Amino acid sequence: MGTSTTSTSRPETEGAVETRGIEPVPDHERRGRVRELFPTWVAANISVLLLTMGASLVINNSLNFWQVLIVAAIASAVSFGMVGLLSVSGKWGGAPGAMLSRAAFGVRGNYFPGAILWVARFGWETINAVTGAYAILTVLHLVFGIEANNVLVVVTLLAFVACTFLVSGMGRKALNVCNKYSTYLFSAISVVVLVYLVATAPWSSILHKSPGSTTLMIAGIGTIAAGGISWVPTGPDFARYLPHSASGKKIVGTTISGAALVLIPMVLMGGVMAVSNPELASQNTDPMSFLGQVLPRAIAIPYLITALIGMMLINSLSMYSAGFTAQTMGVKLPRALAVSINAAISLIGGLFMMLVAKDFIGQFIAFLTLLAVSFSAWIGVYGVDMFRRRRLAVRYDSAGLMDTGRTSRYWYAGGFCWQAMTAWAVALIAGLCFTKVQWFTGPLATTWIGENGLGWAATIAIAAVVFAVLPAAKESVPATGAEAPAEAQATETRQRAEVS
């Protein structure tokens, strides 16, 4: 008989701490609202690193104000459009993306892309933890004049990771509350920063700057979009409590608008700041200290504190989903405790980056590039699988998702869907061939795709095309727990309606 990856199927409690793990959410617990996704994706983008990335578009890519605006708008629409589209599968199956992925890759095959996504998330959480610790150090310096030292680095990083762990461990309800109020707070202080920049920035120089090349503009879109792409497998995690009647179009629209509300202004502000302070994009070790130089203390301190809260929420959202990924990979711990694995790794990695490594921004850009490729191979396969389910009205089977044995509906051949595995592997290898970072250059990095930083787009396309042209895998018919004919027909009718 198949074995479940969790020891219990307890329903979510009404208290503050979420007890549900990777098991699909039953219909009677689907009381979420699409509007709850808006502050989630606002909070997911409250990162001061977007300012540095916006500055990099001006300094390193030589783009002007209007080009930076176009890059930010396209990057947010494309990346979070994919997040929204694939989030719809969360309301179809009521399970996290890492769990629903079993239906595409097979219960054993899912371990391979799952492992890549899990490792990539370690890196993302480490980057966020380091950025948060630097924000604390900058606030301490601006307010109290305290200079950073190794002991203080360890203390601030530990404090940031601990707070992140506590919030993410509490679960969806705590995150929703935190996201809601952080959105209000960040919006208020951002207006203050924006007004200051409008009043003091050298707009004549900004608006009349010569445009950069189209190639660097396209590459900039990939760099900015990489952050959004990293959230795509996470999207279903936050939509799984939505009822089947929730509008798919509203899910996509809310996701894009929530992300764009923060991403576009922050990237633009970074570009504007770069004209006044060209050193902004060259902060190789500390990505936060420039704010004390660009903004007056009265604005810089509250802005940093607000950004610190935002980065904590970003990491909490990431760790929340990482707990599901850990459980899907076979970690037999409750979700809240599974999160501790990521917390420990981000702490160790953060200490290395802050105490040993010297080029933070260079590593960050390299990481984003590789992150986009590693996630894109999964996106191509998962997207085609979603399209087929929508077209054929084939539901996700809750029992099949939880069953990791031969009786699972998603056992395929020995637990592997060879079509999905082939498409994923081919696309991942091809994407790496188009990639060029600080310490790695693929053999196809000098092609048009590689020079324009479109390895991530090619990876998605290759995975989708290969998976689509291969023979469709046939799911096993469950031996037990099958639906009655009338119930199956009702499910099919509902599925056709809910995927619209």
C-alpha positions as CSV (number, residue, x, y, z in Angstrom):
1,M,0.0,0.0,0.0
2,G,1.1,3.6,-0.5
3,T,2.4,5.6,2.3
4,S,1.5,9.1,3.2
5,T,4.2,11.8,3.6
6,T,2.6,13.2,6.7
7,S,1.5,11.4,9.8
8,T,-1.7,13.3,10.2
9,S,-4.4,15.0,8.3
10,R,-5.5,17.4,10.9
11,P,-7.7,20.3,9.7
12,E,-6.5,23.8,10.0
13,T,-7.2,25.2,13.4
14,E,-9.0,28.5,13.9
15,G,-6.2,29.7,16.0
16,A,-3.1,31.7,15.0
17,V,-0.9,28.8,14.2
18,E,-1.6,26.8,11.0
19,T,-1.4,23.1,11.5
20,R,-2.1,21.9,8.0
21,G,0.8,20.6,6.1
22,I,1.0,19.4,2.4
23,E,-2.3,17.6,2.5
24,P,-5.0,19.1,0.2
25,V,-7.4,21.5,1.8
26,P,-11.0,20.1,1.8
27,D,-13.8,22.2,0.3
28,H,-15.3,23.1,3.6
29,E,-12.1,24.9,4.7
30,R,-11.8,26.9,1.5
31,R,-12.8,30.3,3.0
32,G,-10.0,32.4,1.5
33,R,-10.7,35.5,-0.7
34,V,-8.8,36.5,-3.9
35,R,-8.2,40.0,-2.4
36,E,-6.0,38.4,0.3
37,L,-3.5,37.7,-2.4
38,F,-2.9,41.5,-3.0
39,P,-1.0,42.2,0.2
40,T,0.8,38.9,-0.1
41,W,2.4,39.9,-3.4
42,V,3.0,43.5,-2.3
43,A,4.9,42.1,0.7
44,A,6.8,39.7,-1.5
45,N,8.4,42.7,-3.3
46,I,9.3,45.0,-0.4
47,S,13.0,44.6,-0.9
48,V,15.6,47.4,-0.9
49,L,17.5,45.2,-3.4
50,L,15.1,46.4,-6.0
51,L,16.6,49.9,-5.6
52,T,20.0,48.5,-6.2
53,M,18.8,46.6,-9.2
54,G,17.1,49.7,-10.6
55,A,20.3,51.6,-10.1
56,S,22.2,48.9,-11.9
57,L,20.0,49.3,-15.0
58,V,21.2,52.9,-15.2
59,I,24.8,52.5,-14.2
60,N,25.7,49.0,-15.7
61,N,23.1,48.8,-18.6
62,S,23.1,52.6,-19.4
63,L,19.3,52.7,-19.6
64,N,17.5,56.0,-19.3
65,F,14.4,56.8,-17.2
66,W,11.8,55.7,-19.7
67,Q,13.7,52.4,-20.5
68,V,13.9,51.6,-16.8
69,L,10.1,52.2,-16.6
70,I,9.4,49.9,-19.5
71,V,11.8,47.2,-18.1
72,A,10.2,47.2,-14.7
73,A,6.6,47.1,-16.2
74,I,7.3,44.3,-18.5
75,A,9.3,42.3,-15.9
76,S,6.6,42.6,-13.3
77,A,3.8,41.7,-15.8
78,V,5.6,38.7,-17.3
79,S,7.0,37.2,-14.1
80,F,4.1,37.7,-11.8
81,G,1.7,37.0,-14.7
82,M,3.2,33.5,-14.6
83,V,2.9,33.5,-10.8
84,G,-0.8,34.3,-11.1
85,L,-1.5,31.8,-13.9
86,L,0.1,28.9,-12.1
87,S,-1.5,30.0,-8.8
88,V,-4.9,29.0,-10.3
89,S,-3.8,25.3,-9.8
90,G,-3.9,26.0,-6.1
91,K,-7.6,26.5,-6.1
92,W,-8.0,23.5,-8.4
93,G,-6.2,21.0,-6.1
94,G,-6.1,22.8,-2.8
95,A,-2.5,21.9,-2.2
96,P,0.9,23.6,-2.4
97,G,2.7,23.8,-5.7
98,A,5.4,21.3,-4.6
99,M,2.7,18.8,-3.9
100,L,0.6,19.4,-7.1
101,S,3.9,18.9,-9.0
102,R,3.6,15.2,-8.3
103,A,0.8,15.0,-10.7
104,A,3.1,16.2,-13.5
105,F,6.4,14.4,-12.7
106,G,5.2,11.4,-10.7
107,V,5.5,10.8,-7.0
108,R,9.2,9.8,-7.4
109,G,10.1,11.9,-10.3
110,N,9.0,15.0,-8.4
111,Y,11.9,14.6,-6.1
112,F,14.3,15.8,-8.8
113,P,12.9,19.2,-9.7
114,G,11.8,19.5,-6.0
115,A,15.4,19.1,-4.9
116,I,16.5,21.8,-7.3
117,L,13.8,24.2,-6.2
118,W,14.5,23.5,-2.5
119,V,18.2,24.3,-2.9
120,A,17.4,27.4,-4.9
121,R,15.1,28.5,-2.1
122,F,18.0,28.1,0.3
123,G,20.0,30.6,-1.7
124,W,17.0,33.1,-1.9
125,E,16.4,33.0,1.8
126,T,20.2,33.5,2.5
127,I,20.2,36.6,0.2
128,N,17.2,38.0,2.0
129,A,18.6,37.2,5.5
130,V,21.9,38.9,4.6
131,T,20.1,42.0,3.2
132,G,17.9,42.1,6.4
133,A,21.0,41.9,8.6
134,Y,22.7,44.7,6.7
135,A,19.5,46.8,7.1
136,I,19.7,46.3,10.9
137,L,23.4,47.3,10.9
138,T,22.7,50.4,8.9
139,V,19.9,51.5,11.2
140,L,22.2,50.9,14.2
141,H,24.9,53.1,12.6
142,L,22.5,55.9,11.6
143,V,20.7,56.0,15.0
144,F,23.4,55.2,17.5
145,G,26.6,55.5,15.5
146,I,27.5,51.8,16.1
147,E,30.1,50.4,13.7
148,A,29.6,46.9,12.4
149,N,31.9,44.1,13.7
150,N,31.9,40.3,13.4
151,V,30.0,39.8,16.7
152,L,27.3,42.3,15.7
153,V,27.0,40.7,12.3
154,V,26.3,37.3,13.9
155,V,23.8,38.8,16.4
156,T,21.9,40.8,13.7
157,L,21.7,37.8,11.3
158,L,20.6,35.5,14.0
159,A,17.9,37.9,15.1
160,F,16.6,38.4,11.6
161,V,16.5,34.6,10.9
162,A,14.8,33.9,14.2
163,C,12.0,36.5,13.6
164,T,11.5,35.1,10.1
165,F,11.3,31.6,11.4
166,L,8.7,32.6,14.0
167,V,6.4,34.4,11.6
168,S,6.6,31.7,8.8
169,G,6.1,28.9,11.4
170,M,2.8,30.4,12.5
171,G,1.4,30.0,9.0
172,R,-1.0,31.5,6.5
173,K,-3.2,33.5,8.9
174,A,-0.3,35.3,10.6
175,L,1.3,36.0,7.3
176,N,-1.9,37.5,5.9
177,V,-2.2,39.9,8.9
178,C,1.5,40.9,8.7
179,N,1.3,41.4,4.9
180,K,-1.8,43.6,5.2
181,Y,-0.3,46.1,7.7
182,S,3.1,46.1,6.2
183,T,1.5,47.1,2.9
184,Y,-0.1,50.2,4.6
185,L,3.1,51.0,6.3
186,F,5.4,50.6,3.3
187,S,3.0,52.6,1.0
188,A,3.0,55.5,3.4
189,I,6.8,55.8,3.8
190,S,7.3,55.2,0.1
191,V,5.2,58.2,-0.7
192,V,7.4,60.3,1.5
193,V,10.5,59.0,-0.3
194,L,8.9,59.6,-3.6
195,V,8.0,63.2,-2.8
196,Y,11.6,63.8,-1.6
197,L,13.0,62.4,-4.8
198,V,10.6,64.4,-7.0
199,A,11.7,67.6,-5.1
200,T,15.4,67.0,-5.1
201,A,16.4,64.8,-8.0
202,P,18.2,66.4,-11.1
203,W,15.2,65.8,-13.4
204,S,16.7,67.5,-16.3
205,S,19.6,65.1,-16.4
206,I,17.3,62.2,-15.7
207,L,14.8,62.8,-18.4
208,H,17.3,63.8,-21.1
209,K,19.7,60.9,-20.5
210,S,20.6,59.1,-23.8
211,P,18.9,55.7,-24.2
212,G,20.8,52.4,-23.8
213,S,20.8,49.5,-26.3
214,T,17.9,47.2,-26.9
215,T,20.1,44.2,-26.0
216,L,20.8,45.6,-22.5
217,M,17.2,46.5,-22.1
218,I,16.1,42.9,-22.8
219,A,18.8,41.6,-20.4
220,G,17.5,44.0,-17.8
221,I,14.0,42.6,-18.1
222,G,15.4,39.1,-17.4
223,T,17.3,40.3,-14.3
224,I,14.3,42.1,-12.8
225,A,11.9,39.3,-13.7
226,A,14.1,36.6,-12.1
227,G,12.8,37.6,-8.6
228,G,9.2,37.1,-9.7
229,I,10.0,33.8,-11.5
230,S,11.3,32.4,-8.3
231,W,7.8,32.8,-6.8
232,V,6.0,30.9,-9.5
233,P,6.2,27.4,-7.8
234,T,5.0,29.1,-4.6
235,G,1.9,30.7,-6.1
236,P,-0.4,27.7,-5.5
237,D,0.6,27.7,-1.8
238,F,-1.2,30.9,-1.2
239,A,-4.2,30.1,-3.4
240,R,-5.0,26.7,-2.0
241,Y,-7.5,28.1,0.5
242,L,-9.5,29.8,-2.2
243,P,-12.9,28.2,-3.1
244,H,-13.4,26.6,-6.4
245,S,-15.7,29.5,-7.4
246,A,-12.8,32.0,-7.2
247,S,-12.1,33.7,-10.5
248,G,-8.9,32.7,-12.2
249,K,-8.7,36.0,-14.0
250,K,-9.0,37.9,-10.7
251,I,-6.2,35.7,-9.2
252,V,-3.9,36.7,-12.1
253,G,-4.9,40.3,-12.0
254,T,-4.5,40.6,-8.2
255,T,-1.1,39.0,-8.3
256,I,0.2,41.2,-11.0
257,S,-1.2,44.4,-9.6
258,G,0.1,43.6,-6.0
259,A,3.6,43.0,-7.3
260,A,3.7,45.9,-9.8
261,L,2.5,48.4,-7.1
262,V,5.9,47.9,-5.3
263,L,8.2,46.6,-8.0
264,I,7.8,49.3,-10.6
265,P,8.2,52.4,-8.2
266,M,11.2,50.8,-6.4
267,V,13.1,50.0,-9.6
268,L,12.3,53.5,-10.9
269,M,13.5,55.1,-7.6
270,G,16.7,53.1,-7.8
271,G,17.3,54.5,-11.3
272,V,16.6,58.0,-10.1
273,M,18.9,57.6,-7.1
274,A,21.7,56.3,-9.4
275,V,21.8,59.6,-11.2
276,S,22.4,61.5,-8.0
277,N,24.8,58.9,-6.5
278,P,26.5,56.8,-9.2
279,E,28.2,54.7,-6.5
280,L,24.8,53.2,-5.6
281,A,25.1,50.2,-8.0
282,S,28.6,49.5,-6.9
283,Q,27.9,48.7,-3.3
284,N,29.6,45.3,-3.5
285,T,29.6,44.4,0.2
286,D,26.8,46.3,1.9
287,P,23.6,46.8,-0.3
288,M,21.9,49.0,2.4
289,S,24.4,51.7,3.5
290,F,23.8,53.8,0.4
291,L,20.3,54.9,1.8
292,G,22.1,56.8,4.5
293,Q,23.9,58.7,1.8
294,V,21.1,59.3,-0.7
295,L,18.3,60.1,1.8
296,P,18.3,62.4,4.9
297,R,18.3,60.5,8.2
298,A,14.7,61.5,9.0
299,I,13.6,59.6,5.9
300,A,16.3,56.9,5.7
301,I,15.8,55.5,9.1
302,P,12.0,54.8,8.9
303,Y,12.4,53.7,5.3
304,L,15.0,51.1,6.3
305,I,12.9,49.9,9.2
306,T,9.9,49.5,6.9
307,A,12.1,47.7,4.3
308,L,13.4,45.5,7.1
309,I,9.9,44.4,8.0
310,G,9.3,43.8,4.3
311,M,12.4,41.7,3.8
312,M,11.4,39.7,6.9
313,L,8.0,39.0,5.3
314,I,9.6,38.0,2.0
315,N,11.7,35.5,3.8
316,S,8.7,34.3,5.9
317,L,6.7,33.7,2.7
318,S,9.6,31.8,1.2
319,M,10.2,29.7,4.3
320,Y,6.5,29.0,4.6
321,S,6.6,27.4,1.1
322,A,9.9,25.8,1.8
323,G,8.3,23.9,4.6
324,F,5.9,22.3,2.1
325,T,8.8,21.5,-0.2
326,A,10.7,19.8,2.6
327,Q,7.6,17.7,3.5
328,T,7.2,16.8,-0.2
329,M,10.8,15.7,-0.3
330,G,10.1,13.3,2.5
331,V,11.0,15.3,5.6
332,K,8.7,13.7,8.2
333,L,8.2,16.8,10.3
334,P,5.2,19.2,10.8
335,R,5.5,22.2,8.4
336,A,6.5,24.6,11.1
337,L,9.4,22.4,12.2
338,A,10.3,21.6,8.6
339,V,10.9,25.4,8.1
340,S,13.7,25.2,10.7
341,I,15.9,23.4,8.1
342,N,15.8,26.4,5.8
343,A,16.3,28.7,8.7
344,A,19.4,26.9,9.8
345,I,20.9,26.8,6.3
346,S,20.1,30.5,5.6
347,L,21.9,31.4,8.9
348,I,25.0,29.4,7.9
349,G,25.0,30.7,4.3
350,G,24.4,34.3,5.6
351,L,27.4,34.1,7.9
352,F,29.6,33.0,5.0
353,M,28.4,35.8,2.8
354,M,28.8,38.5,5.5
355,L,32.0,37.4,7.0
356,V,33.9,35.7,4.2
357,A,32.6,36.7,0.8
358,K,33.2,40.2,-0.5
359,D,31.1,40.8,-3.6
360,F,27.5,40.7,-2.4
361,I,25.9,42.3,-5.4
362,G,27.9,40.3,-7.9
363,Q,26.9,37.1,-6.2
364,F,23.3,38.3,-6.0
365,I,23.0,38.9,-9.8
366,A,24.7,35.6,-10.5
367,F,22.3,33.8,-8.2
368,L,19.2,35.5,-9.7
369,T,20.3,34.4,-13.2
370,L,20.8,30.7,-12.2
371,L,17.6,30.9,-10.1
372,A,15.6,31.9,-13.1
373,V,16.8,29.1,-15.2
374,S,16.4,26.4,-12.5
375,F,12.8,27.5,-11.8
376,S,11.9,28.0,-15.5
377,A,12.4,24.3,-16.4
378,W,9.8,23.4,-13.8
379,I,7.5,26.2,-15.0
380,G,7.4,24.9,-18.6
381,V,6.4,21.4,-17.6
382,Y,4.0,22.4,-14.9
383,G,2.3,24.9,-17.2
384,V,1.7,22.4,-20.0
385,D,0.3,19.9,-17.4
386,M,-2.1,22.7,-16.1
387,F,-3.2,23.4,-19.7
388,R,-4.0,19.8,-20.3
389,R,-6.0,19.5,-17.1
390,R,-8.0,22.6,-18.0
391,R,-8.7,21.3,-21.5
392,L,-9.6,17.8,-20.4
393,A,-11.1,18.8,-17.1
394,V,-8.9,16.3,-15.3
395,R,-9.0,17.1,-11.6
396,Y,-6.1,16.7,-9.1
397,D,-6.8,13.6,-7.1
398,S,-6.2,14.3,-3.3
399,A,-5.7,10.6,-2.4
400,G,-3.3,10.2,-5.4
401,L,-1.3,13.2,-4.3
402,M,-0.8,11.9,-0.8
403,D,-0.1,8.3,-1.8
404,T,3.6,7.7,-2.6
405,G,3.2,4.1,-3.3
406,R,2.3,2.0,-6.4
407,T,-1.4,2.5,-5.8
408,S,-1.0,6.3,-6.4
409,R,-2.8,7.7,-9.4
410,Y,0.5,9.5,-10.2
411,W,2.7,6.4,-10.1
412,Y,3.1,6.3,-13.9
413,A,6.1,4.1,-14.7
414,G,8.0,3.2,-11.5
415,G,6.9,6.5,-9.9
416,F,8.3,8.6,-12.8
417,C,6.5,10.4,-15.6
418,W,9.3,10.0,-18.1
419,Q,7.8,12.6,-20.5
420,A,7.9,15.3,-17.8
421,M,11.4,14.3,-16.6
422,T,12.8,14.3,-20.1
423,A,11.4,17.7,-20.9
424,W,12.6,19.1,-17.6
425,A,16.1,17.7,-17.9
426,V,16.6,18.8,-21.5
427,A,15.3,22.3,-20.8
428,L,17.5,22.7,-17.6
429,I,20.6,21.7,-19.5
430,A,19.8,23.9,-22.4
431,G,19.1,26.9,-20.1
432,L,22.4,26.5,-18.4
433,C,24.1,26.4,-21.8
434,F,22.7,29.9,-22.6
435,T,23.8,31.2,-19.2
436,K,26.7,33.5,-18.2
437,V,27.5,34.5,-14.7
438,Q,30.6,35.5,-12.7
439,W,31.9,32.0,-12.3
440,F,30.2,30.1,-15.1
441,T,29.8,30.5,-18.9
442,G,27.7,28.1,-20.9
443,P,28.7,27.1,-24.4
444,L,25.8,29.0,-26.0
445,A,26.1,32.1,-23.8
446,T,27.5,34.1,-26.9
447,T,24.4,33.4,-29.0
448,W,21.6,36.0,-29.4
449,I,19.6,34.3,-26.6
450,G,22.6,34.2,-24.3
451,E,23.7,37.8,-25.0
452,N,20.2,39.1,-24.3
453,G,19.9,37.2,-21.0
454,L,17.0,35.2,-22.3
455,G,18.1,31.8,-21.1
456,W,15.2,31.7,-18.7
457,A,12.7,32.3,-21.5
458,A,14.3,29.7,-23.7
459,T,14.2,27.2,-20.8
460,I,10.5,27.7,-20.3
461,A,9.8,27.3,-24.1
462,I,12.0,24.2,-24.5
463,A,10.4,22.5,-21.5
464,A,6.9,23.3,-22.7
465,V,7.5,22.3,-26.3
466,V,9.3,19.0,-25.5
467,F,6.6,18.0,-22.9
468,A,3.8,19.0,-25.3
469,V,5.1,16.9,-28.2
470,L,5.9,13.8,-26.2
471,P,3.0,11.3,-25.8
472,A,0.8,12.3,-22.9
473,A,1.2,10.2,-19.8
474,K,-1.7,8.2,-18.6
475,E,-2.7,8.4,-15.0
476,S,-3.5,5.2,-13.1
477,V,-7.1,4.6,-12.1
478,P,-7.2,4.5,-8.3
479,A,-8.1,1.0,-7.0
480,T,-9.9,2.5,-4.0
481,G,-11.4,5.7,-3.1
482,A,-12.8,6.3,-6.6
483,E,-15.6,8.8,-6.9
484,A,-19.1,7.7,-7.6
485,P,-20.2,8.4,-11.3
486,A,-22.5,11.2,-10.3
487,E,-19.9,12.8,-8.1
488,A,-17.2,12.4,-10.8
489,Q,-19.5,14.1,-13.4
490,A,-20.2,17.0,-11.0
491,T,-16.5,17.4,-10.4
492,E,-15.8,17.5,-14.1
493,T,-18.5,20.1,-14.7
494,R,-17.2,22.2,-11.8
495,Q,-13.6,21.8,-13.0
496,R,-14.5,23.2,-16.4
497,A,-16.1,26.2,-14.8
498,E,-13.4,26.9,-12.2
499,V,-10.5,26.9,-14.7
500,S,-12.0,29.7,-16.6
